[in-house]
Amino acid sequence: MKNEKELYLYLENLKNKVFSHDGRKIKILEFGQRNFEEGPDFCRALVQIDDTRHRGAIELHLRAKDWYRHYHHINPLYDKVLLHLVWEDDVTVPTVFNNRGHLIPTLSIQKMKIRRKMLHSWICPHQKLLNSLDDLEYLGWQRTGQRIERFQVMIKKKGWEEALYHQLFRNLMYRKNIHLPVLVPLKELRKTGKEGVGEEREFAYFQRYHFMPPKISDEYSRRYRDYCLQRSSSEVINEHSLYGCRPYNYPLRRMAGLLILYDYFSYDFYGRIYSDWSRQNGKMEISQLIYHYYTQFDKHRTSYWHYHSSWGKTTTARVALIGKQRWKNILFNTLLPFLLIKARKSGHTDFAATIEKWIYSMPLMEQNYQERFIRSHLSFNPRKALHQYGLLLMYAGCFNHAQKDCSHCLEMLKSDRSSFIHQKNKRREGFFPF
């Protein structure tokens, strides 16, 4: 078990089963609501201990000692935790304590007798149909086509530039802050460019969202507070979810990265990339598209958010706001589909064909736990980003339905698969079926 999120694959099979702990019988009746902010992983869970039902929270960890490593035992947000679910119970005492000194039962999923049965019940039926990477690539094209259709609907509603701005925000931000571009649209972002560069630019952008740092002895934060107070009769109130995010997902870090992108491309992503492609006579490869741009991003930044995880809290090591993996993710998930839509609409057929080739040849990106889980049940490994898209489509089709019904995505591997492979073999490079 490499990732805490893999534990979620077991939860459905833990419901309504009776487990013994320290002489008590424990049954999980409801997991309640998933919590994406600070605090336990699940709120409003219903747990029966012996004959009494309790409404509270459930916390998940890879190891039982993580409860103490994460300082939950002194955090009052975890006082309502009823049950501590872990993969490995590595504490000498079989319980953990909350801030009030109450004992919390700890159950180890690894020690449960139904462990192997649960794993087998999650095996994807696709492994019987997937014979090669061609099949996985086909599913990847399916997911790419679905994203392009969704982006086209966004473009009709908002326009190309505003839709791209919203999708870039979504690509960069933690999920609970993806609503922020509604508060400050692209035209407001453009105005911040007239108010200065560097810190002044960041201050102007953050102030439009009404972000206010706490009163701490940090020079950058102090200058920003002064900037806000000069433009408002009273202190700006922070109304957004700045807290509860992991350090790398801190919203202001992500927003500083967004400013880097717009500064570097001068608000014209299509024009800049099309111009660079034209200067190379249409011979720009995907490797150049990745490495040429992300190595230039550091020249368009301020240093504060490279070394701070939040207001006044320094990180142990410098972290790029837009690193190579993040840039590859932005390219493949957002920028290339948007560029393809505009190239087709503008009649730039040669450029559109190059974008299709870039999508086809995008190298492997950083894997998430869904991909690793599906991949563990296949006899071959993905070799590029398009294969990873296929894995994600399999996961979405099989594991995100309440009944674990695979019929929807299995249909995509029946009648159309042989036709797809036949057409693809005729045109090996850059084949784009949508």
C-alpha positions in Angstrom: 0.0 0.0 0.0 1.7 3.2 -1.2 -1.0 5.8 -1.0 -3.6 6.6 1.6 -6.1 7.2 -1.1 -6.0 3.5 -2.0 -7.7 2.7 1.3 -10.9 4.3 -0.2 -11.2 1.3 -2.5 -12.0 -0.9 0.5 -14.6 1.2 2.1 -17.7 0.0 0.3 -16.9 -3.6 1.4 -16.4 -2.6 5.1 -20.0 -1.4 5.5 -22.4 -3.4 7.7 -19.7 -5.9 8.7 -19.1 -6.6 12.4 -15.5 -6.2 13.7 -14.3 -6.9 17.2 -12.0 -4.5 19.0 -11.0 -4.7 22.7 -14.0 -6.9 23.5 -16.5 -4.5 21.7 -18.4 -5.2 18.5 -18.1 -2.4 15.9 -20.2 -2.0 12.8 -19.9 0.9 10.2 -23.5 1.7 9.0 -22.7 4.9 7.1 -19.5 6.6 6.1 -21.3 9.9 5.9 -19.8 12.8 3.9 -16.3 12.9 2.5 -14.4 15.9 3.9 -11.9 17.7 1.7 -11.0 20.4 4.1 -9.2 20.4 7.5 -10.3 17.7 9.9 -11.3 14.0 9.7 -11.7 12.3 6.3 -15.4 11.5 6.8 -18.0 13.6 8.8 -21.5 12.6 10.0 -20.6 8.9 9.9 -22.9 6.4 11.6 -21.0 3.7 13.7 -22.6 1.1 15.9 -20.5 0.1 19.0 -22.1 -2.8 20.7 -25.8 -1.9 20.9 -25.4 1.9 20.7 -25.3 3.9 17.5 -23.1 7.0 17.3 -22.9 9.9 14.8 -19.4 11.3 14.4 -16.3 11.2 12.2 -14.0 8.5 10.7 -10.3 9.1 10.0 -8.1 7.1 7.6 -4.3 6.5 7.7 -1.8 4.2 6.2 -0.3 3.5 9.6 -1.7 4.0 13.1 1.3 6.1 14.1 0.3 8.7 11.5 -2.4 9.8 14.0 0.5 11.2 16.2 2.7 12.2 13.3 0.0 14.5 12.1 -0.7 15.8 15.6 -4.3 14.8 15.6 -4.1 13.9 19.3 -3.8 17.6 20.1 -6.1 19.0 17.4 -9.7 19.7 18.6 -11.0 19.1 15.1 -10.5 15.4 15.7 -12.4 15.2 19.0 -15.5 13.7 17.3 -13.7 10.9 15.6 -15.4 7.6 16.4 -13.2 5.2 14.5 -9.6 5.1 13.2 -9.2 3.0 10.1 -5.7 2.1 9.1 -3.9 -0.3 6.8 -1.2 -1.2 9.2 -1.6 -1.1 13.0 2.0 -0.2 14.1 1.3 1.2 17.6 2.3 -0.8 20.7 -1.0 0.2 22.4 -3.9 -0.8 20.2 -5.7 2.6 20.6 -5.1 6.2 20.0 -6.2 9.2 22.0 -7.9 12.5 21.0 -7.4 16.0 22.4 -9.8 15.2 25.3 -7.9 12.1 26.3 -10.7 9.7 25.0 -9.7 6.4 23.5 -10.5 5.9 19.8 -10.8 2.3 18.4 -8.2 1.5 15.7 -9.1 -1.1 13.0 -6.4 -2.5 10.7 -7.7 -3.4 7.2 -4.6 -5.5 6.5 -5.5 -7.9 9.4 -9.1 -8.5 8.3 -9.7 -12.0 7.0 -11.7 -10.7 4.0 -8.7 -8.7 2.7 -8.0 -10.9 -0.3 -11.7 -11.3 -1.1 -12.1 -7.6 -1.2 -9.2 -7.2 -3.5 -10.5 -9.8 -5.9 -14.0 -8.2 -5.9 -12.4 -5.0 -7.2 -10.6 -6.5 -10.2 -11.7 -4.8 -13.4 -13.4 -7.1 -16.0 -11.5 -5.0 -18.7 -8.4 -7.1 -18.1 -10.1 -10.0 -19.9 -10.7 -7.8 -23.0 -7.6 -5.6 -23.1 -5.1 -7.5 -25.2 -2.5 -4.8 -26.0 -1.6 -1.1 -25.7 -3.8 -0.5 -28.8 -6.9 -1.2 -26.7 -5.7 1.0 -23.9 -4.9 3.8 -26.5 -8.4 3.5 -27.9 -9.9 4.2 -24.4 -7.5 7.1 -24.1 -8.8 8.6 -27.4 -12.3 8.1 -26.1 -11.6 10.2 -22.9 -9.8 12.8 -25.0 -12.8 13.2 -27.3 -15.1 13.5 -24.2 -12.9 16.4 -22.8 -12.9 18.2 -26.2 -16.7 18.0 -26.4 -17.0 19.4 -22.9 -14.5 22.2 -23.6 -16.5 23.1 -26.8 -19.6 23.6 -24.7 -17.7 25.8 -22.3 -16.3 27.9 -25.2 -19.8 28.5 -26.5 -21.0 29.8 -23.2 -17.9 31.9 -22.1 -15.8 32.4 -25.2 -12.4 30.8 -25.9 -10.2 32.9 -23.6 -12.5 33.0 -20.6 -13.2 29.3 -20.9 -9.4 28.6 -21.0 -8.9 30.8 -18.0 -11.5 28.8 -16.0 -10.1 25.5 -17.0 -6.5 26.5 -16.2 -7.7 27.6 -12.8 -9.4 24.2 -12.4 -6.2 22.4 -13.6 -4.1 24.3 -11.0 -6.3 24.7 -8.0 -7.4 22.5 -5.1 -11.0 21.3 -5.8 -12.7 23.4 -3.2 -11.3 26.7 -4.7 -12.2 26.1 -8.3 -15.0 28.6 -8.0 -12.6 31.5 -7.6 -12.4 32.6 -11.3 -16.1 33.4 -11.1 -15.2 36.1 -8.5 -12.4 37.6 -10.6 -12.8 37.0 -14.3 -10.1 37.3 -17.0 -10.7 41.0 -17.6 -9.8 41.7 -14.0 -6.7 39.7 -14.3 -5.7 41.8 -17.3 -6.1 45.0 -15.2 -3.6 43.8 -12.6 -0.9 43.9 -15.3 -1.3 47.7 -15.4 -0.8 48.0 -11.7 2.8 46.9 -11.6 5.0 43.8 -11.9 6.4 41.2 -9.5 5.0 41.7 -6.0 2.8 44.6 -7.0 1.1 42.4 -9.6 0.5 39.6 -7.1 -0.8 42.1 -4.5 -3.3 43.5 -7.0 -4.5 40.1 -8.0 -4.9 38.7 -4.4 -6.6 41.9 -3.2 -9.3 41.4 -5.8 -10.2 38.1 -4.1 -10.3 39.8 -0.6 -7.4 37.7 0.7 -5.9 39.0 3.9 -2.9 37.4 5.7 -2.8 37.1 9.5 -0.9 39.7 11.5 2.5 38.0 11.5 6.1 39.3 11.3 6.7 38.5 7.6 7.9 41.3 5.4 6.0 40.1 2.3 2.7 39.6 4.2 3.1 43.0 6.0 3.6 44.8 2.7 0.5 43.1 1.3 -1.6 44.1 4.3 -0.5 47.7 3.9 -1.4 47.5 0.2 -4.9 46.2 1.0 -5.5 48.7 3.7 -4.6 51.6 1.4 -7.3 50.5 -1.0 -10.0 49.8 1.5 -11.5 51.7 4.4 -11.5 48.6 6.6 -9.5 45.4 6.7 -10.3 42.9 3.9 -12.0 39.8 5.1 -10.7 36.4 3.8 -13.8 34.6 2.7 -12.2 31.7 0.9 -10.8 28.3 1.8 -7.2 29.1 2.2 -6.7 26.5 4.9 -6.9 22.7 5.0 -4.9 22.4 1.8 -1.7 20.6 1.5 1.3 23.0 1.2 1.8 22.5 -2.5 -1.9 23.1 -3.1 -2.0 26.3 -1.1 -4.3 28.6 -3.3 -2.0 31.6 -3.4 0.9 29.4 -4.6 -1.3 28.1 -7.4 -2.5 31.6 -8.3 1.0 32.9 -8.4 1.7 30.1 -10.9 -1.3 31.2 -13.0 0.2 34.7 -13.1 3.5 33.2 -14.4 1.7 31.5 -17.3 -0.2 34.6 -18.3 2.8 36.8 -18.0 5.0 34.5 -20.1 2.5 34.0 -22.9 1.3 37.6 -22.7 -2.4 36.5 -22.5 -2.1 34.9 -26.0 -1.4 31.2 -25.6 -2.5 30.3 -29.1 -0.6 33.2 -30.8 2.6 32.5 -28.9 2.7 28.7 -29.5 1.6 29.1 -33.1 4.3 31.7 -33.8 7.0 29.5 -32.2 5.8 26.5 -34.2 5.8 28.5 -37.5 9.3 29.8 -36.9 10.5 26.2 -36.8 8.6 25.4 -40.1 6.1 23.2 -38.3 8.8 20.8 -37.0 8.4 21.5 -33.3 8.3 18.2 -31.3 6.5 17.5 -28.1 9.8 17.4 -26.2 10.5 21.0 -27.3 7.0 22.1 -26.3 7.6 20.7 -22.8 11.2 21.7 -22.1 11.4 25.0 -24.0 8.6 26.7 -22.0 8.8 25.4 -18.5 12.5 26.2 -18.2 11.6 29.9 -18.9 8.8 30.2 -16.3 11.2 31.0 -13.4 12.2 34.2 -15.1 8.6 35.5 -14.7 8.1 35.1 -11.0 8.6 36.4 -7.5 10.6 34.3 -5.1 8.2 34.4 -2.1 5.9 31.5 -3.0 8.8 29.2 -4.0 9.8 29.1 -0.4 6.6 29.5 1.5 3.7 27.0 2.0 1.4 29.8 3.3 1.6 33.2 4.9 4.9 33.3 6.8 5.5 29.5 6.7 8.7 28.5 4.9 9.1 25.2 3.1 12.0 22.9 3.7 13.1 23.1 0.0 12.4 25.3 -3.0 9.4 24.2 -5.1 8.8 25.5 -8.6 5.4 27.0 -9.0 5.1 25.6 -12.5 7.5 22.6 -12.7 7.9 20.1 -15.4 5.2 17.6 -14.3 2.7 20.4 -13.6 3.4 21.9 -17.1 2.9 18.5 -18.7 -0.4 18.1 -16.9 -1.5 21.6 -18.0 -0.5 20.9 -21.6 -2.2 17.5 -21.9 -5.3 18.1 -19.9 -6.1 21.7 -20.9 -3.9 23.6 -23.3 -3.6 21.2 -26.2 -7.3 20.4 -26.4 -8.1 24.2 -26.4 -5.4 24.8 -29.0 -6.8 22.0 -31.2 -10.3 23.5 -31.0 -9.1 26.9 -32.1 -6.8 25.6 -34.8 -9.6 23.8 -36.4 -11.9 26.8 -36.2 -9.2 29.1 -37.6 -8.5 26.8 -40.5 -4.9 26.1 -39.5 -5.1 22.5 -40.6 -1.3 21.8 -40.5 -1.1 23.2 -37.0 -4.1 21.2 -35.9 -2.4 18.0 -37.3 0.7 18.9 -35.3 -1.4 19.3 -32.1 -2.9 15.9 -32.7 0.6 14.5 -33.0 1.6 16.2 -29.7 -1.4 14.6 -27.9 -0.5 11.2 -29.4 3.1 11.4 -28.4 2.8 13.1 -24.9 5.1 11.1 -22.6 4.0 9.6 -19.3 2.8 12.0 -16.6 2.9 11.6 -12.9 0.6 8.7 -11.9 -2.2 8.9 -9.4 -3.7 6.1 -7.2 -6.5 5.2 -9.7 -4.0 4.5 -12.5 -1.8 2.5 -10.2 -4.7 0.4 -9.1 -6.0 -0.5 -12.6 -2.4 -0.9 -13.8 -1.7 -3.5 -11.1 -4.3 -5.8 -12.8 -3.0 -5.6 -16.4 -0.3 -7.6 -18.0 1.3 -4.6 -19.7 2.4 -1.1 -18.6 1.3 2.2 -20.2 4.0 4.0 -22.1 2.5 7.5 -22.7 -0.1 9.9 -21.4 -2.8 8.6 -23.8 -2.5 5.2 -22.2 -2.9 6.8 -18.8 -6.1 8.4 -20.0 -7.3 5.0 -20.9 -6.7 3.8 -17.4 -8.6 6.7 -15.9 -11.6 6.0 -18.2 -11.6 2.4 -17.0 -11.5 3.6 -13.4 -14.3 6.1 -13.9 -16.4 3.5 -15.7 -15.9 0.7 -13.2 -15.3 2.1 -9.8 -17.2 5.4 -9.5 -20.7 3.8 -9.8 -22.6 2.8 -6.7 -23.2 -0.7 -8.1 -19.7 -1.0 -9.6 -21.4 -1.6 -13.1 -18.9 -1.9 -15.9 -21.4 -2.2 -18.7 -21.0 1.5 -19.8 -17.3 1.4 -20.6 -17.2 -2.2 -21.7 -19.3 -1.2 -24.7 -16.4 0.9 -25.9 -14.3 -2.2 -26.4 -16.7 -4.3 -28.4 -17.8 -3.3 -31.9 -15.7 -0.1 -32.4 -12.3 -1.5 -31.2 -11.4 -3.6 -34.3 -12.4 -0.7 -36.6 -10.3 1.7 -34.5 -7.2 -0.5 -34.6 -7.6 -1.1 -38.4 -7.7 2.7 -39.1 -4.9 3.4 -36.7 -2.5 1.0 -38.4 -3.1 2.8 -41.7 -1.9 6.1 -40.1 0.4 5.2 -37.2 1.6 8.7 -36.2 -0.8 11.3 -34.8 -4.0 9.4 -35.5 -6.9 11.3 -34.0 -10.4 9.7 -34.4 -12.4 12.7 -33.2 
